């Protein structure tokens, strides 16, 4: 199974049941397209239905997560989703702020004995309730806590960006491998039906030969004191936090790895928000097929869109990678069609991600967004920074 | 008047009447925005209403055009528009195909004596019916026929791209200057209300500080035998024909001139359409303010969109530069609004362009898209080609 093929991550009994699930998804996709009568020649989608290659077995019990770092994303986006998980439950909280930890513990029913701080963190190895450590800390702390968790014998789900350097990513992969533990990166778009459907359409020829990807991600950064704007904590600016979605989209929609990058950054250093990290950064990726991608990210304007153009049509997503409310359009044969892909087996991308991690950890199977996926993005990100700094094309 | 400010090109009696026309346009824009209640702080638009700086007087009579080259654009797009012009009329046809010339002459009431071919073209100097020569030939012939027309004592409207090299553009400007004749380039977007309104909004601060422009133009080229795909006739591929709209948009929306360009081309030379010219080409423009533009053009996929993002909002146009059916959206303050700019004084962009040329020729005033505008685009286009060929950033 290539890294670009989707493993059926929520099948109940392996390949035997997964294939019909996948076929049913294909059938619904094809019908969606046929109903509108705008598109022809996509019958191959149904015929191309792929069997689920996963050997993952559903865990016999829900696996316990320790959430490390109690910021907005952890407490308001991720933690509430455990209620919707089939294979995952909240087991422990790790925070440097005991009051905050106790408050969320009370809200989500985590016992006092399962609260850790950053000094006591390594004792998590003795906690049988915790199977998986989910690192939701500022970027510069990802490597340390991933490695400490692996050494404590826990599997690790680590937020994107995986770390702040290629060297850190490699150390994280090595630590998890040495400990025999699963490492996955929090690339939620790989569990989101619109993005999955776009990957599938692109891969299966719905837009012909893939030629050009354009991807924009950004938001207007507010408080200059936030960790995202501190180089020591974030490792970089908009590229680390948002541009990584643009890089990801170019890779998962072309199905290729870039061989060169040429970048430009533009930052007003007199703006107190941008004293340490870049604001606007824009780059070009060259792919072996001849496909080209323009990507950008910004901390001073709002962006969330992705387009891939092929020689038979194009796919537009805007917004492409929100928490909810995705839009997917297929433009072909003179017609434009808004597609509503069938929902995945998980209720949303966050649940899909958590449960896929649990299944991977339980079965020992490689997750679809393993550490190597994060490492590859970090190679590209480092090349983008180098290109922008040196004013030249950088080979990857 | 800077090159980026719009001259009121259809005012009836100069500044005295033009100012109220402009003020009325401003009022309607402001009301359009206020009605939706989404936008605030744009009151300055009305206060900023600019007086018409044109000293052009409407011609006492309709000026006569000779159309040189009877391809699709000339015969199906331009010629029918003379019926809607106030200051312009069709006076002569120039073609290498006498049957075709006679057919269109009959259709549009052009007398036999006003039909020319490429050998008899220079006799047009003796034709008092012809004031303006409109060059709608393949790109490589623009320079020759512009220069011959100027030497014959005629004003010239020349289609974009102005020519196929900077040297040719300079020679065309020099020839028209030496002959004391007006030279204008067929940049129809400068006479199109949505594009004019986008320029105005961007210029007047509606999206704050301008940071990023993305512009895509392309279509799927068919017949490999068409002149657009022959290097000797077209001078280049998708960049010459379509990418020039992306370059233009970056310039007229930022209101700046780029200082450097970095480009990549990607062409399948085994495709018979692309044996001589480029298919996909993508570039980055650096502007002095720090604004960055990504532009692209293609002959293997359909594209027509432009976005400019500022630190207070963005403007989206898709399609941005069609013959008709433009769309303009302003995204700000959490709201998105489709804007319907008030129509210009001309019924459409083609009529606006023809009549502005007539007014400029009659008055001796500089047209808003004079030869220097085409020359500047050609400097950028040459830099894009050089950058793509040499794999390095090229200063402009």
Contacts between the chains, C-beta under 8 A, distances in Angstrom:
chain1	res1	chain2	res2	distance
A	209	B	300	7.9
A	211	B	266	7.2
A	211	B	280	5.6
A	211	B	298	6.8
A	211	B	300	6.2
A	211	B	301	5.9
A	212	B	280	6.2
A	212	B	282	6.9
A	212	B	296	6.3
A	212	B	298	6.7
A	212	B	301	6.9
A	214	B	214	6.6
A	214	B	216	7.2
A	214	B	294	7.3
A	214	B	296	7.8
A	216	B	214	7.2
A	220	B	311	7.3
A	262	B	262	5.5
A	262	B	264	7.3
A	262	B	284	7.3
A	264	B	262	7.3
A	264	B	284	5.7
A	264	B	286	6.2
A	264	B	292	5.5
A	266	B	211	7.2
A	266	B	290	4.2
A	266	B	291	7.2
A	266	B	292	5.5
A	267	B	290	7.7
A	268	B	290	6.8
A	280	B	211	5.6
A	280	B	212	6.2
A	280	B	290	7.6
A	280	B	292	6.4
A	282	B	212	6.9
A	282	B	284	6.2
A	282	B	292	4.8
A	282	B	294	6.0
A	284	B	262	7.3
A	284	B	264	5.7
A	284	B	282	6.2
A	284	B	284	6.5
A	284	B	294	7.9
A	286	B	264	6.2
A	290	B	266	4.2
A	290	B	267	7.7
A	290	B	268	6.8
A	290	B	280	7.6
A	291	B	266	7.2
A	292	B	264	5.6
A	292	B	266	5.5
A	292	B	280	6.4
A	292	B	282	4.8
A	292	B	296	7.7
A	294	B	214	7.3
A	294	B	282	6.0
A	294	B	284	7.9
A	294	B	294	4.3
A	294	B	296	6.8
A	296	B	212	6.3
A	296	B	214	7.8
A	296	B	292	7.6
A	296	B	294	6.8
A	298	B	211	6.8
A	298	B	212	6.7
A	298	B	309	7.2
A	300	B	209	8.0
A	300	B	211	6.2
A	300	B	311	4.5
A	301	B	211	5.9
A	301	B	212	6.9
A	301	B	309	4.3
A	301	B	310	6.6
A	301	B	311	5.9
A	301	B	314	6.5
A	302	B	309	8.0
A	302	B	314	7.6
A	302	B	331	7.7
A	303	B	309	6.7
A	309	B	298	7.1
A	309	B	301	4.3
A	309	B	302	8.0
A	309	B	303	6.7
A	310	B	301	6.6
A	311	B	220	7.3
A	311	B	300	4.5
A	311	B	301	5.9
A	314	B	301	6.5
A	314	B	302	7.6
A	331	B	302	7.7
A	391	B	393	6.2
A	392	B	392	7.2
A	392	B	393	7.6
A	393	B	391	6.2
A	393	B	392	7.6
